[in-house]
Each structure stands twice: as structure tokens, then as C-alpha cells.
Amino acid sequence: MRWRFSGAEAVKAHRKSRLHFIDAVTVELSDTIFEKRGVSSGGYVHYEMKDQLVSTEDALRAQIRISLAGLAAETVEVENKSTGAGGLGGSDLDTATQIAKRMAASWGMGRVPRFYADRQHVDQSYQAPIEITADIDRILLDEWEKTKAFLSEKQETLRVLTSDLLVKRRIVLRAE
């Protein structure tokens, strides 16, 4: 179980360390998986971002890939997804979905560059029109496929990072 959590967190860290808008990434493995209020994450990823006035489509898509990385790692490495990436507001899967929703509904980054709703109203309760739902799904699927392809290419590097994290409990990656 700890290998699964370590792998997911190491993958997210590796993805983040390769982005032009991130300076450094720190990954810590949790001491426990279960805490008082239920299931906790297996680890934590903290990152220092470079100054950025506005987000670009590339940066938003990169954030989606980061959020999908843990779930994709399970799919690529152990060929079996767990419930760890979703199920709660604020989860990795929720984060990816919320970014894609805002891209399509507020920022004109869907198939048709159109404004549907203020970004502050695009939350878990937002009911997107069907054409926006299709754009959200397309964005998520595009980034899902890119993330799995990247992980398949970098499996050995990620196994080394996962092993390091298991042993050291904390790793820091600097931007390349």
C-alpha cells in the first residue's frame, strides 16, 4: 500500500519539477494512511511557483496532468485504480475537473471560445450545458492520455523516485 502512495506522490513531483512555472517541489510521505477523520492522503506534495500574472492554457493543462498523475500512475504501474484520487471535494480528480470546467465555461478554452459563467460560479454545483460538458470531457481525456504516455516513457525514473521517497520519506526536486 505504501508503495502505491509513494509512487503516486513521486509521479506528481516529477511532473511538477519539469514545468517552467515551478521552482521546486517537495514531497513528503505520510506517517499514517488513516487518520482520525477517515482516510488521509498517503503523502503531500508542496511546490514553489514562479511569479505568474495570469494562467495560460498550457499551465492550466499542466495542472490537470499533475492532478491526474497519481491515478494514471496506478493505471500504468499496477494496472488497477484505487479510490485515493477521488471521492471528495478537493481531491486530485475534483481539482482536475474544476480546472477543466473553468477552462471551458469561463476562460473560452473550449472548442468554441465562449463565456458561459463567471469563474467564481463554476464550482461543484455548477451544471454545465451539454456542449461545455463535452469540452470538459475532451480536455480531461486529452490530458489523461498525455499523462499515461509520459508515465509509460518514464517508468524507470519514477520507480527510482518512488524508492527514494520510501527510504528517505522526503525528497526535494528543483526545476530543470
Secondary structure, DSSP 8 states (H G I E B T S, - for coil): -HHHHHHHHHHHHHHHHTSTTEEEEEEEE-S-SEETTEE--SEEEEEEE---SS--HHHHHHHHHHHHHHHHHIIIIIS---GGG-SSTTSHHHHHHHHHHHHHHTSS-SSS----S-GGG-STT----HHHHHHHHHHHHHHHHHHHHHHHHTHHHHHHHHHHHHHHSEEEEE--
